[in-house]
Amino acid sequence: MTETDIITRYFPGLTETQMRRFAELGPLYREWNEKVNVVSRKDIDNLYPHHILHSLAIAKLFSPVSGTEILDLGTGGGFPGIPLAIIWPDVKFHLIDRVGKKIKVASEIASAIGLENVTFQHGDIGECHRKFDYVVSRGVTDLEKLAPMARRNISPRHRNKLPNGLICLKGGDLTDEVSRSGASRDLLEQPLSEWFAEPFFETKKLIYLPC
């Protein structure tokens, strides 16, 4: 049994290149995490279920067309952007984070595994002036702040069946957070436990907000 078995359990039919890239993430993140803390050191042994598979929950929501452009807001060490870039090689990703050390780790790891559909930016979201089909994030901030930030970078032109919008990964009871955001009418709240059987996902949610 290998670390990547949890990926192939939920995403069968991966190519050899995709499998190689997923397998290389473990050693690379462990090596870099000794220098820069991008994953909690207590959680590094759970890298595949808690970080890589968690990021790939977005790939359970929809399948974007070739050429789709996605902004990963507050990517940290490359989540969810790098796992998604592996599974969607025909999609263009731009990863941004205000912490220079973390964006360097993400960039180095993407380069080491040969990802060519990812670009990186050290800075705040307000410093990115491009438009994207979707903005994705993982545990960055609450929806009340996140939604307005994301809308600035979402293109009005749609190319996918799923309308352009914000897709974020969150945990816990989101009732108050969703209420404060004022977006409850349009928002989709998807429990990840319906997609993944591991106990970690019992309290995890995917939020999709069309913009």
N, C-alpha and C positions, 0 to 999 in steps of 0.2 A: 504493500500500500504506500502510495506517495502523497505528498502534500497537495498535488494538483488534482487528485481524485475527486475532491469536493467540487472542483470547477467542472470537470467532465460529467459529473453526476447530473448537474443541472443544465450544462451546455454541451451536449454530445455533438459529435461531428465537427470538432475543431480541426483546423489544418495542422500539419506538422510544424509550420512556422508559428502559429498561435500557441501550440502546446510548448514549444521550445521557449518562447518568450515568457509564458506564464511560469514555467519551471525555473527560469533564470531570475525571476523577481525575488524569490526567497533569499538566496545567497546575497544578492545585491543589496536588498533592504537591510539585511542583518549587518553587512559590512558597513554600510553608510550610517546605520543607526548608532554604531559605536562612536561615530564622529559628530553627528548632528541628530538630535532627538526628534525624528519625524513621526515615529510610532512609539507609544508608551513602552518603555523597556519591560514593563510587567506584561505587556500584551504582544510582544514581538513573536512569541511562539504561536500566537493565534492569527498571524498575518493573513493566511489564506481565507479562513471563514469570516473574521471580523473586519477585514479591510478590503481584500480583493473581491471576494464573493459579494460582500455588502455593496461595493461599488457597482458590481455587475447587475444589481437589482434593476438598475435603469434600463438594461438591455432586455429585461422581461416585460417592460412597459410597451415598447414599440421597436420597430426596425427602420431606421432612417434610410432614405435613398442616398445613393452615391453623391458626394459633393456637399452633403449637409455640413454646416459649420456650427460648432458647439464651443461655448466659453465655459471653462471650469473656474468658477469664482471662489477664491480662497482655497486653492488646491493643496496647500501644505506640501507634503512630500509626493504629491501626484495622485491623490484620490479625490474623486473617482476617475479623473481623466486618463491616467495611464492604462488601467485595466480596460476601460471602454475603448481606448485607441487600439488596443490589441484585438479586441473582439469585433470592432468596426473599422477595418483598415481603409475603407473608402470614404470615411468621414474625417473632416479636418477639425482638429482640436487646438484651442488656444488656452493655455493654463496660466493663471495669474495669481500671485500671492505677494503680500507686502513684506514678508520675511525673506530676505535675500538668501540666507543659508538653505532654507527649505526649497526654494525654487531651483537653486543650484543642484541639490540632490535629485530632484525630479528630472531635471534636464540631463544630468549625468546618467541616471538609470535608463531613461528613454534612449539615449545615445548608445548605451552599452548593449541594449537588446535589439537595436536596429530599427526603432520606430521612426518613420519618415512623415507621419501625418500629424505631428505635434509641434507646436511652437510655444515659447515661454516668455513671460514678462514679469519682471520684478516691479511691483507697484500696487497702488490701490485700484479698485474698480473704476473710479472716476478718471483714471489715467488711461483707460482703454476706450478708444473712441470708435471702434469698429462695431458693425452690426452682425448678429448671429441668429441662427434659427432657434437655438435653445441656449439657456443658461442653466448649468447644473452646479450643485454644491452639496457638500456633505458636512453637516453639523457646524455651519459657519456662524449664523446668527438667527434671530427670530424672524418670522415671516413679515412682521410689520416693517422691519428695516430692509429685509432682503428683497421683497417684491419690488419696491420702488427702484432699488439699485439695479435689479435685473432688467426692468423695463427699458432703461436707457440704452441697453445694448441688444435688444431684441428687434429683429427686422420685421417690418410690416408685410413683407412678401413671404408667402407660404409655399413650400415645395413638398411637404410631407402630409400624409393623411392626418397625423396628429398636429393640430395647430401649434404654431410657435409659442413658446412659453418657458416658464421656470419649472425645473424638475429638481427637487432636493430630497435628501435622505435625512431623516430625523428619528428621534426616539422618545418614548414616554407618552404621557397623555398630552395631546396637542389641543385640547378643547379651548382653553383660554387663549393660547397663541393664535389659533385660527380665528377666533372671535375678534381679537384685537386687530388682526390684519384687515378685517372688513371684506375678506374674499371668500367667505364660506359658501356662497351661492355657486361660484364657478369652480371651486377647488375639488380635486380628487384626492382622497386620502386612502392609500392602499396599504393594508397590513402586509408586511413581508413574510409573516408566518404562513400566508396562503401560498407562497412560492417556495419557501425554504423551510425545511423541517427542524433545523438545529435550534436549540433553546435560546441562543443569542438573539434570534430574530423575533422572539415572541413580543417584544415591546417596540420593534423597529417599524417605521412607516416610510413610504414613498409619498411625497406630495407633488402633485402636478397642478400648476396654475397657468391656464392659457393667458397670454398677454397680447 
